[in-house]
Amino acid sequence: MGVAERLTKILIADDDPMVRTTVAKILEMFGHQVIPVNGGREAVRLVDDSFDVVLLDINMPDMDGFATIQKLNGKGHEIPVLFLTGAGSMDYAIKAINLGAYDFITKPIEDLDIFNVKIRRAIEKRMYVLQERRYKAALEDDIRQKAQQLEEQNKLLRSYSHSLENATIQLMASLQNAMEEKDYYTVGHTLRVTEYAMMLGMAMGLNNQDLVVLRRAAQFHDIGKLVIDLSCIQKPGKLSEDEWELIKKHPTVGANIIKPLGFMEREQFIIRHHHERMDGTGYPDGLYGEDLDDLTKIIIVVDSYDAMTSRRNYRRNMSMQEAVEELKRCSGTQFDTRVVDIFTRNIVDYTPEHNLHTDDFIQILN
């Protein structure tokens, strides 16, 4: 039942029984429910959010009106308080106003119409307070519902975005695999580089987020070769200078392919710079070791290792031990010393047929 559909509830606290009885009868005559008490302590004990107005005498023995209103203010009900007083002191009036009193009613009550008007205004004030509370509660509830709906929509968007990312990566991987399978000398290179990178990344204690980035960068480090005519790789003998310059474009082209994919910003950097060197003589930008992050340094090492141990038409492939020695020999100039040290210590016990493949790493990370 709302406030407008029930009797307004008024508490009157006065230590004079005659005053309490008289004021209570007048209020009941005006249609209000009245709860009379003989002092401030009883008023504080009884008042709750069901009351609409409180009338307080100022001079009461157990707890005066000023102390009582302070206690009521602390309960936070925001019920209008009117003081019943026969004392017309200005000091009393100022003190009562400072304590939040809504109005004054002088004793004895001589003008019932004015008394009724003051009570009605106090009730209207209380109704406004309750209406504002309901509005705020409804607004907060609406905000909570909107926030929940927004969170659910965000979850759907994140799920869609994740699915789109996976679909994009799978498509790119399929294209790259198709490219590699056309060349006897590069088939399986991406898978091996990815496995080496993941093995090394875990040995270096990378967190899951970095491992995801590392895996993607390894998968697509040579994607630039998709749009470059690299048929020269299959010809016998060494490459000409022009052919070598063409091949050196693939990191830049690969980074440009990845660039529109905002979720692969870090991978773009790694792909562009996986042929840089610690001494700054690499390509395409001639970056030094301090300009490269650990993930890029990892790809530089494992890509070179797989190239050394894979068969090429213009040279024989190295054995694992020979490749390890070459990595160590070039440590500090071409390769990062720490990365080489960790990789060479782990690669000796690594046999692909007994280790995890890329799909297994994906399951671990997801």
C-alpha positions as CSV (number, residue, x, y, z in Angstrom):
1,M,0.0,0.0,0.0
2,G,1.5,3.4,-1.0
3,V,1.8,6.5,1.2
4,A,-1.3,8.1,-0.5
5,E,-3.4,5.1,0.2
6,R,-2.9,4.8,4.0
7,L,-3.3,7.0,7.0
8,T,-0.3,9.2,7.6
9,K,1.6,8.2,10.7
10,I,2.7,10.8,13.1
11,L,4.7,10.5,16.3
12,I,4.4,13.1,19.1
13,A,6.9,13.2,21.9
14,D,6.0,15.4,24.9
15,D,6.4,14.9,28.6
16,D,3.1,16.7,29.4
17,P,0.3,14.1,29.2
18,M,-2.3,16.8,28.6
19,V,-0.4,18.3,25.7
20,R,0.2,14.8,24.2
21,T,-3.5,13.9,24.5
22,T,-4.8,17.2,23.1
23,V,-2.4,17.3,20.1
24,A,-3.1,13.6,19.4
25,K,-6.9,14.2,19.3
26,I,-6.5,17.2,16.9
27,L,-4.3,15.1,14.6
28,E,-6.7,12.2,14.7
29,M,-9.5,14.6,13.9
30,F,-7.6,15.6,10.7
31,G,-7.4,11.9,9.8
32,H,-3.9,10.9,10.9
33,Q,-2.7,7.9,12.8
34,V,-0.9,9.2,16.0
35,I,1.7,7.5,18.2
36,P,2.2,9.5,21.4
37,V,5.3,9.0,23.6
38,N,6.4,10.7,26.8
39,G,10.0,11.5,25.9
40,G,12.9,11.6,23.4
41,R,14.4,8.2,24.2
42,E,11.1,6.5,23.5
43,A,10.7,8.5,20.3
44,V,14.2,7.4,19.1
45,R,13.4,3.8,19.9
46,L,10.1,3.7,18.0
47,V,10.7,5.9,15.0
48,D,11.3,4.0,11.8
49,D,10.7,4.5,8.1
50,S,6.9,4.0,8.5
51,F,6.5,7.4,10.1
52,D,5.7,10.5,8.0
53,V,6.1,13.3,10.6
54,V,7.6,13.7,14.1
55,L,6.5,16.3,16.6
56,L,9.0,17.0,19.4
57,D,8.7,19.1,22.6
58,I,12.0,20.9,23.3
59,N,12.1,20.7,27.0
60,M,11.9,17.1,28.0
61,P,13.6,15.6,31.1
62,D,15.0,12.3,29.7
63,M,16.3,13.7,26.4
64,D,15.4,17.1,25.1
65,G,14.2,17.9,21.6
66,F,17.6,18.9,20.3
67,A,19.3,15.7,21.4
68,T,16.4,13.7,20.1
69,I,16.5,15.3,16.6
70,Q,20.2,14.6,16.4
71,K,19.6,10.9,17.2
72,L,16.8,10.8,14.6
73,N,19.1,12.4,12.0
74,G,21.6,9.7,12.6
75,K,19.0,7.0,11.7
76,G,18.7,8.4,8.2
77,H,15.0,8.2,7.8
78,E,14.7,11.8,6.6
79,I,11.4,12.3,8.4
80,P,10.3,16.0,8.8
81,V,10.6,17.1,12.5
82,L,8.4,19.9,13.9
83,F,9.1,21.4,17.3
84,L,6.3,22.0,19.8
85,T,7.4,24.8,22.0
86,G,6.0,27.4,24.2
87,A,9.4,29.2,24.3
88,G,9.8,31.8,21.5
89,S,13.5,32.2,22.0
90,M,15.4,33.2,18.8
91,D,18.4,31.1,20.1
92,Y,16.1,28.0,20.2
93,A,14.9,28.7,16.7
94,I,18.4,29.1,15.2
95,K,19.6,25.9,16.9
96,A,16.6,23.9,15.7
97,I,17.1,25.1,12.1
98,N,20.7,24.2,12.2
99,L,19.8,20.7,13.4
100,G,17.4,20.3,10.4
101,A,14.0,21.1,12.0
102,Y,11.3,21.4,9.3
103,D,9.0,23.9,11.2
104,F,7.8,25.1,14.7
105,I,4.4,24.8,16.3
106,T,3.7,27.0,19.3
107,K,1.9,25.8,22.4
108,P,-0.9,26.1,23.1
109,I,-2.3,25.5,19.6
110,E,-4.8,28.3,18.9
111,D,-5.2,28.3,15.1
112,L,-6.1,24.8,14.0
113,D,-6.1,25.8,10.3
114,I,-2.4,27.0,10.5
115,F,-1.6,23.9,12.5
116,N,-3.2,21.7,9.8
117,V,-1.4,23.5,7.0
118,K,2.0,23.0,8.7
119,I,1.3,19.3,9.2
120,R,0.1,18.8,5.6
121,R,3.2,20.6,4.3
122,A,5.4,18.3,6.4
123,I,3.6,15.3,5.0
124,E,4.0,16.5,1.4
125,K,7.7,16.9,2.2
126,R,7.9,13.3,3.4
127,M,6.0,12.1,0.3
128,Y,8.5,13.9,-1.8
129,V,11.4,12.2,0.0
130,L,9.8,8.8,-0.4
131,Q,9.0,9.5,-4.1
132,E,12.6,10.5,-4.7
133,R,13.8,7.4,-3.0
134,R,11.6,5.2,-5.2
135,Y,12.9,7.1,-8.3
136,K,16.5,6.6,-7.3
137,A,15.9,2.9,-6.5
138,A,14.2,2.4,-9.8
139,L,17.0,4.3,-11.6
140,E,19.7,2.2,-9.8
141,D,17.8,-0.9,-10.7
142,D,17.5,0.2,-14.3
143,I,21.3,1.0,-14.4
144,R,22.0,-2.4,-13.0
145,Q,19.9,-4.1,-15.6
146,K,21.5,-2.0,-18.4
147,A,24.9,-2.8,-17.1
148,Q,24.1,-6.5,-17.0
149,Q,22.7,-6.3,-20.6
150,L,25.8,-4.4,-21.7
151,E,28.1,-7.0,-20.1
152,E,26.1,-9.8,-21.8
153,Q,26.5,-8.0,-25.1
154,N,30.2,-7.5,-24.5
155,K,30.5,-11.2,-23.8
156,L,28.9,-11.9,-27.2
157,L,31.1,-9.4,-28.9
158,R,34.2,-10.9,-27.3
159,S,33.1,-14.3,-28.3
160,Y,32.4,-13.2,-31.8
161,S,35.7,-11.3,-32.0
162,H,37.6,-14.4,-30.7
163,S,35.8,-16.6,-33.3
164,L,36.7,-14.1,-36.0
165,E,40.3,-14.0,-34.9
166,N,40.5,-17.8,-35.0
167,A,38.9,-18.0,-38.4
168,T,41.3,-15.4,-39.8
169,I,44.3,-17.3,-38.3
170,Q,43.1,-20.6,-39.7
171,L,42.6,-19.2,-43.1
172,M,46.0,-17.6,-43.2
173,A,47.6,-20.8,-41.9
174,S,45.9,-22.8,-44.6
175,L,47.2,-20.4,-47.3
176,Q,50.7,-20.5,-45.9
177,N,50.7,-24.3,-45.6
178,A,49.5,-24.5,-49.3
179,M,52.4,-22.3,-50.2
180,E,55.0,-24.4,-48.4
181,E,53.7,-27.6,-49.8
182,K,54.6,-26.4,-53.3
183,D,58.2,-26.3,-52.3
184,Y,60.1,-29.4,-51.3
185,Y,62.7,-27.4,-49.5
186,T,60.3,-25.4,-47.3
187,V,57.5,-27.9,-46.5
188,G,57.1,-28.2,-42.8
189,H,59.3,-25.2,-42.0
190,T,56.5,-23.2,-40.3
191,L,55.4,-26.1,-38.2
192,R,58.9,-26.8,-37.0
193,V,59.7,-23.1,-36.3
194,T,56.4,-22.9,-34.3
195,E,57.3,-26.0,-32.3
196,Y,60.9,-24.8,-31.6
197,A,59.5,-21.4,-30.6
198,M,57.0,-22.8,-28.2
199,M,59.6,-25.1,-26.7
200,L,62.0,-22.2,-26.2
201,G,59.3,-19.8,-25.0
202,M,58.2,-22.2,-22.2
203,A,61.8,-22.9,-21.3
204,M,62.3,-19.1,-20.9
205,G,59.2,-18.9,-18.6
206,L,57.0,-16.8,-20.9
207,N,53.5,-16.1,-19.7
208,N,50.5,-17.5,-21.6
209,Q,49.7,-14.2,-23.3
210,D,53.3,-14.0,-24.7
211,L,53.2,-17.6,-25.7
212,V,50.0,-16.9,-27.8
213,V,51.7,-14.0,-29.5
214,L,54.9,-16.1,-30.0
215,R,52.9,-18.9,-31.6
216,R,51.1,-16.6,-34.0
217,A,54.3,-14.8,-35.0
218,A,56.0,-18.2,-35.6
219,Q,53.0,-19.4,-37.7
220,F,53.1,-16.4,-39.9
221,H,56.7,-15.2,-39.9
222,D,57.1,-16.1,-43.6
223,I,53.6,-15.1,-44.7
224,G,55.1,-12.4,-46.9
225,K,56.3,-15.1,-49.2
226,L,52.7,-15.6,-50.3
227,V,52.8,-12.6,-52.5
228,I,56.4,-12.7,-53.7
229,D,57.5,-14.8,-56.6
230,L,60.1,-17.0,-54.9
231,S,60.5,-19.6,-57.6
232,C,64.2,-18.6,-57.6
233,I,64.6,-20.6,-54.3
234,Q,64.1,-23.8,-56.2
235,K,66.8,-23.2,-58.9
236,P,70.2,-24.9,-58.5
237,G,73.1,-22.8,-57.3
238,K,73.3,-19.6,-55.3
239,L,70.9,-16.7,-55.6
240,S,71.8,-13.6,-57.6
241,E,71.9,-10.2,-55.9
242,D,68.5,-9.3,-57.4
243,E,67.0,-12.6,-56.3
244,W,68.4,-12.1,-52.8
245,E,67.0,-8.5,-52.6
246,L,63.6,-9.9,-53.6
247,I,63.7,-12.5,-50.9
248,K,64.7,-9.9,-48.3
249,K,61.4,-8.1,-48.9
250,H,59.2,-10.9,-47.4
251,P,59.4,-9.6,-43.7
252,T,58.1,-6.2,-44.7
253,V,55.5,-7.6,-47.0
254,G,54.4,-10.1,-44.2
255,A,54.1,-7.2,-41.7
256,N,52.0,-5.3,-44.1
257,I,49.7,-8.3,-44.6
258,I,49.2,-8.6,-40.8
259,K,48.9,-4.8,-40.3
260,P,45.1,-4.5,-40.8
261,L,44.5,-7.2,-38.1
262,G,44.5,-5.0,-35.0
263,F,44.7,-7.9,-32.6
264,M,48.1,-8.9,-34.0
265,E,50.0,-5.7,-33.5
266,R,52.8,-7.4,-31.5
267,E,53.0,-10.2,-34.1
268,Q,53.4,-7.6,-36.8
269,F,56.5,-6.3,-35.2
270,I,58.0,-9.7,-34.8
271,I,57.2,-10.7,-38.4
272,R,58.8,-7.6,-39.7
273,H,62.0,-8.0,-37.7
274,H,62.7,-11.7,-37.7
275,H,65.7,-11.2,-39.9
276,E,67.3,-8.5,-37.8
277,R,70.6,-9.1,-36.0
278,M,71.9,-8.1,-32.6
279,D,74.7,-6.1,-34.1
280,G,72.3,-4.0,-36.3
281,T,73.4,-5.5,-39.7
282,G,70.1,-7.4,-40.3
283,Y,67.1,-6.3,-42.4
284,P,64.8,-4.6,-43.1
285,D,65.4,-1.8,-40.6
286,G,68.9,-2.6,-39.2
287,L,67.7,-2.7,-35.6
288,Y,70.0,-3.5,-32.8
289,G,69.5,-6.1,-30.0
290,E,68.2,-3.5,-27.5
291,D,65.5,-2.5,-30.0
292,L,64.1,-6.1,-30.2
293,D,61.9,-7.9,-27.6
294,D,62.5,-11.4,-26.4
295,L,59.8,-12.9,-28.7
296,T,61.5,-11.5,-31.8
297,K,64.9,-12.8,-30.6
298,I,63.3,-16.2,-30.1
299,I,62.0,-16.3,-33.7
300,I,65.3,-15.1,-35.0
301,V,67.1,-18.0,-33.4
302,V,64.6,-20.8,-34.1
303,D,64.0,-19.7,-37.7
304,S,67.8,-19.7,-38.4
305,Y,68.2,-23.1,-36.7
306,D,65.5,-24.7,-38.8
307,A,67.0,-23.1,-42.0
308,M,70.4,-24.5,-41.1
309,T,69.1,-28.0,-40.4
310,S,66.8,-28.1,-43.4
311,R,67.9,-29.2,-46.9
312,R,68.4,-26.5,-49.5
313,N,69.0,-26.8,-53.2
314,Y,72.3,-24.8,-53.0
315,R,73.8,-26.5,-49.9
316,R,73.6,-29.5,-47.6
317,N,71.7,-29.3,-44.3
318,M,73.7,-29.1,-41.1
319,S,73.4,-31.7,-38.3
320,M,71.9,-30.6,-35.0
321,Q,75.4,-30.4,-33.4
322,E,76.8,-28.3,-36.3
323,A,73.8,-25.9,-36.1
324,V,74.2,-25.6,-32.4
325,E,77.9,-24.7,-32.8
326,E,77.0,-22.1,-35.5
327,L,74.4,-20.5,-33.1
328,K,77.0,-20.3,-30.4
329,R,79.6,-18.9,-32.8
330,C,77.2,-16.1,-33.9
331,S,75.9,-15.5,-30.4
332,G,76.2,-11.8,-29.5
333,T,76.5,-10.7,-33.1
334,Q,73.6,-12.3,-35.0
335,F,71.8,-13.9,-32.1
336,D,70.9,-13.0,-28.5
337,T,73.3,-14.7,-26.2
338,R,70.7,-15.7,-23.5
339,V,68.3,-17.0,-26.0
340,V,70.9,-19.1,-27.8
341,D,72.1,-20.5,-24.4
342,I,68.6,-21.6,-23.4
343,F,67.8,-23.0,-26.8
344,T,71.0,-25.0,-27.2
345,R,70.6,-26.5,-23.8
346,N,67.0,-27.6,-24.6
347,I,67.3,-28.6,-28.2
348,V,69.7,-31.5,-27.5
349,D,66.9,-33.4,-25.7
350,Y,64.2,-32.3,-28.2
351,T,62.8,-34.9,-30.7
352,P,59.8,-33.7,-32.7
353,E,58.2,-37.2,-32.8
354,H,58.1,-37.2,-28.9
355,N,57.1,-33.6,-28.4
356,L,54.0,-31.5,-28.6
357,H,52.8,-30.2,-32.0
358,T,51.2,-26.8,-32.6
359,D,47.6,-28.1,-32.0
360,D,48.7,-29.4,-28.6
361,F,50.2,-26.0,-27.7
362,I,46.9,-24.3,-28.8
363,Q,44.9,-26.6,-26.4
364,I,47.3,-25.8,-23.5
365,L,47.0,-22.1,-24.0
366,N,43.3,-22.0,-24.5
